[in-house]
Structure formats: structure tokens, C-alpha cells
Amino acid sequence: MNLIRTLIEGAGQSRNPLFRLGYRAIKALGALRRFLVSARIRSQVITRTIYKDQQFQAETASREDRYPELFAECQKRLAPLLNPRILCFGCSTGEEVFTLARYLPQAEITGVDINPWCLKQCTRTNRNDRLRFLHRNSAEFARADGFDAIFCMAVFQRTDPPDQETDTLGNRVHARPVRSRGGDAGSKAAAGRPVFPGRE
Ligand SMILES: C[S@@+](CC[C@H](N)C(=O)[O-])C[C@H]1O[C@@H](n2cnc3c(N)ncnc32)[C@H](O)[C@@H]1O
């Protein structure tokens, strides 16, 4: 299998135009096969076609408990609140939201995504009425405000968001005093200001 792969990749670098054409045809067939076989891939392509200027990245991969340290820290910081309100921006198929709901069962969590297929998977899986899932362009999300924490994980990886996007997101953080454990991020979060790690 590896040999075949190496030969195909080699054809892509070949001086012979027929080999290069063959290489491109094989790649195109592979992409077509993935599009036809996988509903997830199809949704990524369709979302990119419809929302191309708004989509920060097409990739929708996610998994349960993907950021355990961050979730545990969030659990500690939000523990004093009766019903913390959390936004998961770019929630994909909901694993982040469902995980956070286990760390913070008292939280109200809003998952937002641009990919309608992902949101359908979230709604299908969800059995918890403290969780809701919204499209990023929905009127309900436009009105949503007063979050105690915003997760925006693996969303701004491929395309830098315009400042306006991060400002609008950040402004939805409510300035409820959350007990801070110190540190730069802690004090900014406590002051109700957005924290974008690595972008300070
Ligand atoms: C790689 S997944 C990350 C999922 C989850 N946050 C995690 O870290 O496991 C990125 C998600 O961001 C979504 N996304 C991309 N651009 C977006 C936008 N402008 N608004 C909302 N969601 C967006 C994609 O559809 C995708 O589901």
C-alpha cells in the first residue's frame, strides 16, 4: 500500500505531463469518493460553498474531553455560580458541549456552529434541556449575551478571524465576578474581558 502511495505521489512530481495528469485524476477521484461516502465531508464542502467568507475552517473533527485541563479549570472557576452560562463557539458535533455539561451539570450551555449538518447531529444526540444548539447566523444567537465563559477551540486555526469577530464574541462575556485564581488570563476573565490565548 505504501509503495502504491509513493508511486502516486512520485507521479505528481514527474516531468511527464501524462503522469501528472494521472496524479490529478487519482486525487480528484479520491476527493469525490470521500464526498460521496462521508456525510461529514459532504457537510464541510457544502458549508464552505454556502458560507465561504464566514467560515474560519471547514474541519469539524472533535472528541469527548478533548481539553481536560481547560475543562477542569473552568469547572473550578465557575463552581461559585449557580447556573453558569457558557458559549461553545464552533461546537461541531457537540462533544465539547456534552463534555462541559458533565463537568458543570448546573451550567446552561449554548453550542454554536456554522455547519448545519453538525448542528443536526448535536440536536439528535442531545437529551439535556440545559443545552441548546444554534446556527451562528440565527437571530437567537444574535440576541444571545451574558455568557460567563466562551470556548472557541480549534475554530480560528486556518483563517485569522477579523478583529471585529473576536470583539463581538468577547463582548458577550458577562462581567459577573468569578473568583480568580490569579494570573494574567484569570484576572482578565474576572474583569469580564475576553482572553484569546496567544493573541495578546
Ligand atoms: C475543528 S472543529 C472544533 C470543534 C470543537 N470546538 C473542538 O475543539 O473539538 C471547528 C468547528 O468550527 C466551526 N466553524 C468554522 N467557522 C465558523 C464560524 N464562522 N462560526 C461558527 N462556527 C464555525 C466548524 O464548522 C467546525 O465545526
The ligand as an SDF file (V2000), in Angstrom:
LIG
                    3D

 27 29  0  0  0  0  0  0  0  0999 V2000
  -12.2300   21.5950   14.3440 C   0  0  0  0  0  0  0  0  0  0  0  0
  -13.8930   21.9430   14.8400 S   0  0  0  0  0  0  0  0  0  0  0  0
  -13.6470   22.2690   16.5670 C   0  0  0  0  0  0  0  0  0  0  0  0
  -14.7250   21.6220   17.4210 C   0  0  0  0  0  0  0  0  0  0  0  0
  -14.5280   21.8220   18.9130 C   0  0  0  0  0  0  0  0  0  0  0  0
  -14.5490   23.2120   19.2730 N   0  0  0  0  0  0  0  0  0  0  0  0
  -13.2460   21.1830   19.3740 C   0  0  0  0  0  0  0  0  0  0  0  0
  -12.2650   21.8900   19.6570 O   0  0  0  0  0  0  0  0  0  0  0  0
  -13.1940   19.9540   19.4470 O   0  0  0  0  0  0  0  0  0  0  0  0
  -14.1460   23.6280   14.1940 C   0  0  0  0  0  0  0  0  0  0  0  0
  -15.6280   23.9760   14.0920 C   0  0  0  0  0  0  0  0  0  0  0  0
  -15.7390   25.3930   13.8920 O   0  0  0  0  0  0  0  0  0  0  0  0
  -16.8310   25.6040   13.0110 C   0  0  0  0  0  0  0  0  0  0  0  0
  -16.7300   26.9400   12.4150 N   0  0  0  0  0  0  0  0  0  0  0  0
  -15.9070   27.3780   11.4450 C   0  0  0  0  0  0  0  0  0  0  0  0
  -16.1460   28.6530   11.1570 N   0  0  0  0  0  0  0  0  0  0  0  0
  -17.1490   29.0440   11.9780 C   0  0  0  0  0  0  0  0  0  0  0  0
  -17.8430   30.2750   12.1540 C   0  0  0  0  0  0  0  0  0  0  0  0
  -17.5630   31.3450   11.4310 N   0  0  0  0  0  0  0  0  0  0  0  0
  -18.8240   30.3350   13.0810 N   0  0  0  0  0  0  0  0  0  0  0  0
  -19.1310   29.2310   13.8190 C   0  0  0  0  0  0  0  0  0  0  0  0
  -18.5160   28.0440   13.6920 N   0  0  0  0  0  0  0  0  0  0  0  0
  -17.5310   27.9510   12.7890 C   0  0  0  0  0  0  0  0  0  0  0  0
  -16.7000   24.4690   12.0010 C   0  0  0  0  0  0  0  0  0  0  0  0
  -17.9120   24.2510   11.3090 O   0  0  0  0  0  0  0  0  0  0  0  0
  -16.3060   23.3070   12.9010 C   0  0  0  0  0  0  0  0  0  0  0  0
  -17.4170   22.5780   13.3490 O   0  0  0  0  0  0  0  0  0  0  0  0
  1  2  1  0
  2  3  1  0
  2 10  1  0
  3  4  1  0
  4  5  1  0
  5  6  1  0
  5  7  1  0
  7  8  2  0
  7  9  1  0
 10 11  1  0
 11 12  1  0
 11 26  1  0
 12 13  1  0
 13 14  1  0
 13 24  1  0
 14 15  1  0
 14 23  1  0
 15 16  2  0
 16 17  1  0
 17 18  1  0
 17 23  2  0
 18 19  1  0
 18 20  2  0
 20 21  1  0
 21 22  2  0
 22 23  1  0
 24 25  1  0
 24 26  1  0
 26 27  1  0
M  CHG  2   2   1   9  -1
M  END
$$$$
